[in-house]
Amino acid sequence: MTQPHRTPWIAVLAAASMLAVAGIAHGAEAPPLRLVNVNGSGEVKAQPDMAYVSLGIESRKPTLAAARTEVTEAVDRVLALTRELKIDPKYVDSTRLQVQPDYRWDEKGSKQVLLGYVVSRQIEVEVRDLDRLGTLLEKSVSAGVNQLGGARLDSSRRKELEREAMKLAVDDARLNADTLARAAGARLGPVQSLSAAGSMPVPMYSQRNMSMATAAASDAAEQGYQPSEMKFTSSVTAQFELQLP
């Protein structure tokens, strides 16, 4: 009886190695991708619908008790104002407290002399209704705020608007790449790489007569406040494949 033919394992391995080497050689001969690099930009404009306000109260007194009392009373008045304006307490943070001694350097005695104490509190308010913003800024000064940081405007749709600007930037990059490809007599292929960067100018709440003295002396809640328009921008860098006809 004739024995069945068996291929030695060493021959199988050798054949597999030759095929692998042939495959690598074939891949090495593939022409490199033809690429085009472009930039794109996108911008979305929107009206702000919320604001962040920083209100500071500072007191310098000979005794710590006197400084703390003055600040505490002013904070109570500001918190009462936020309740009057129907601002939800969860949007009001008054926990930032700082206490430090107040010294003067005595040249004659070459030593520091304690003059008293400085107590300060920061109240951060998130205003969800911009119609109340002017009243809050005006009346907070009368309530005892002596460090008015202004208002930083924002949008409750920030993420949505940022993504919309990003999409416009990608569309712009693709259009730029397609224009270059057509000019070079080629077709635009799939995207090979894509990176994005975004920025948003932060508009402030503008006001006529910005001095505290004017604001404190006035009984009017509004003095020419005008919120600025917000611009959400995005830029992308993209790399596309070029395909020859």
C-alpha positions in Angstrom: 0.0 0.0 0.0 1.2 3.4 -0.9 1.8 5.7 2.1 0.0 9.1 2.0 2.4 11.9 1.2 3.1 14.1 4.2 4.6 17.6 3.8 7.4 18.1 6.3 6.6 20.9 8.8 9.8 22.7 8.0 8.6 23.0 4.4 5.3 24.5 5.5 7.1 27.1 7.7 9.4 28.0 4.9 6.6 28.5 2.4 4.7 30.7 5.0 7.8 32.8 5.5 8.2 33.3 1.8 4.6 34.5 1.5 5.0 36.9 4.4 8.1 38.4 2.9 6.4 38.7 -0.5 3.5 40.5 1.2 5.8 43.0 2.9 7.6 43.6 -0.3 4.4 44.2 -2.1 3.2 46.7 0.6 6.5 48.5 0.5 6.0 49.1 -3.2 2.7 50.8 -2.6 2.9 54.5 -3.5 2.7 57.0 -0.6 -0.6 58.8 0.0 -0.9 62.2 -1.6 -2.2 64.6 1.1 -3.4 68.2 1.4 -3.3 70.1 4.7 -5.8 72.9 5.3 -7.3 75.0 8.1 -10.9 75.9 8.7 -12.8 78.3 10.9 -16.3 78.6 12.2 -18.2 81.2 14.2 -21.6 81.3 15.9 -23.1 84.4 17.4 -25.6 84.4 20.3 -27.1 86.7 22.9 -26.1 85.9 26.4 -28.9 84.7 28.8 -27.0 84.4 32.1 -24.1 86.1 34.0 -21.7 85.4 36.8 -21.2 88.3 39.3 -18.5 88.7 41.8 -19.3 91.0 44.8 -16.7 91.8 47.4 -17.0 93.3 50.9 -13.9 94.4 52.8 -13.6 96.0 56.2 -10.5 97.4 58.0 -11.1 97.9 61.7 -8.9 98.2 64.9 -10.4 95.0 66.2 -11.3 91.7 64.6 -14.8 91.7 66.1 -15.6 95.1 64.6 -14.4 94.2 61.1 -16.2 90.9 61.2 -19.4 92.5 62.3 -19.4 95.1 59.5 -18.7 92.5 56.9 -21.4 90.1 58.3 -24.0 92.8 58.3 -23.2 93.8 54.7 -23.3 90.2 53.6 -26.7 89.8 55.2 -28.0 92.8 53.3 -26.7 91.4 50.0 -28.2 88.0 50.6 -31.5 89.7 51.4 -31.2 91.6 48.1 -30.8 88.3 46.2 -33.9 86.9 47.8 -35.7 90.1 46.9 -34.7 89.6 43.3 -35.9 86.0 43.5 -32.5 84.5 42.8 -32.4 80.9 43.8 -30.1 80.4 46.8 -28.3 77.5 45.0 -26.9 80.2 42.6 -25.5 82.3 45.5 -22.2 81.3 47.1 -20.9 83.5 50.1 -18.5 81.0 51.6 -15.2 82.7 50.6 -13.9 84.4 53.8 -10.5 85.9 54.4 -9.1 87.4 57.6 -5.7 88.9 58.0 -3.9 91.3 60.4 -3.1 94.9 59.2 0.4 96.0 60.0 2.4 99.2 59.6 6.2 99.2 59.6 7.6 101.5 62.3 10.9 102.8 61.0 12.0 104.3 64.4 11.4 101.1 66.2 12.3 98.8 63.3 9.3 96.6 63.9 5.8 96.0 62.7 2.9 97.7 64.5 -0.5 96.1 64.5 -3.1 98.5 63.2 -6.0 96.2 63.2 -7.6 93.5 61.0 -8.9 93.2 57.5 -11.9 90.9 56.9 -13.2 90.3 53.4 -16.0 88.2 51.9 -16.6 87.3 48.3 -20.2 86.6 47.1 -20.5 84.8 43.8 -23.9 85.1 42.1 -25.1 83.2 39.1 -27.8 85.3 37.5 -30.2 83.3 35.3 -32.4 86.3 34.4 -30.4 89.2 32.9 -33.3 91.6 33.6 -32.3 91.4 37.2 -28.6 91.9 36.7 -28.7 95.7 36.6 -30.7 95.9 39.8 -28.3 93.5 41.5 -25.2 95.5 40.5 -26.7 98.9 41.5 -28.3 97.9 44.8 -25.4 95.7 46.0 -23.2 98.8 46.3 -25.8 100.4 48.6 -25.9 97.2 50.6 -22.2 97.5 51.4 -20.3 96.0 48.5 -17.1 97.9 48.0 -15.4 95.6 45.5 -17.5 95.2 42.4 -16.0 92.8 40.0 -18.5 93.4 37.2 -20.4 90.6 35.4 -19.1 87.9 33.1 -21.8 87.1 30.5 -22.4 83.5 29.4 -24.9 81.3 27.6 -26.8 78.3 29.0 -26.3 76.8 25.5 -22.5 77.1 25.6 -21.7 73.5 24.8 -24.2 73.4 22.0 -22.9 76.6 20.4 -19.3 75.5 20.7 -20.1 72.3 18.9 -22.0 74.2 16.2 -18.9 76.5 15.6 -16.7 73.4 15.5 -19.0 71.8 12.8 -18.8 75.0 10.7 -15.0 74.9 11.0 -14.8 71.3 9.8 -17.1 72.2 6.9 -14.9 75.2 6.0 -11.8 73.0 6.1 -13.4 70.5 3.8 -14.4 73.2 1.4 -10.9 74.6 1.4 -9.4 71.2 0.7 -11.9 70.5 -2.1 -11.0 73.8 -3.7 -7.3 72.9 -3.6 -7.9 69.4 -4.9 -9.9 70.7 -7.9 -7.3 73.3 -8.7 -4.7 70.5 -8.8 -6.8 68.3 -11.0 -7.5 65.8 -8.3 -10.4 64.5 -6.2 -10.7 64.9 -2.5 -10.4 61.7 -0.6 -11.2 60.8 3.0 -9.9 62.8 6.0 -6.6 61.4 7.4 -6.3 63.6 10.5 -8.3 66.3 12.2 -7.6 68.6 15.2 -9.6 71.4 16.7 -9.1 74.4 18.9 -11.8 76.8 20.2 -12.0 80.1 21.8 -14.7 82.4 23.0 -14.3 86.1 23.8 -16.0 86.8 27.2 -18.0 90.0 27.0 -18.5 92.0 30.1 -21.7 93.8 31.1 -21.1 97.3 29.9 -22.4 100.3 31.9 -22.5 104.0 31.7 -21.3 105.8 34.9 -19.3 102.8 36.2 -18.0 104.5 39.4 -19.3 103.1 42.7 -20.0 106.6 44.0 -22.4 107.3 41.1 -24.0 103.9 41.5 -24.4 104.2 45.2 -25.9 107.7 45.0 -28.4 106.8 42.4 -31.8 105.3 43.3 -32.3 104.1 39.8 -31.8 100.4 39.2 -30.8 100.7 35.6 -28.2 103.1 34.1 -27.7 102.2 30.5 -26.7 98.5 30.8 -26.2 96.8 27.5 -25.2 93.1 27.2 -22.7 92.4 24.4 -23.2 89.8 21.8 -21.2 86.6 22.3 -19.1 84.9 19.6 -18.2 81.3 19.8 -15.4 80.5 17.5 -13.5 77.3 16.5 -10.6 76.5 14.2 -9.5 73.2 12.9 -6.5 71.7 11.1 -7.3 68.9 8.7 -5.4 66.5 6.4 -7.2 65.0 3.5 -6.2 62.4 0.9 -5.8 63.5 -2.7 -7.0 61.0 -5.3 -5.9 61.4 -8.9 -8.5 60.8 -11.6 
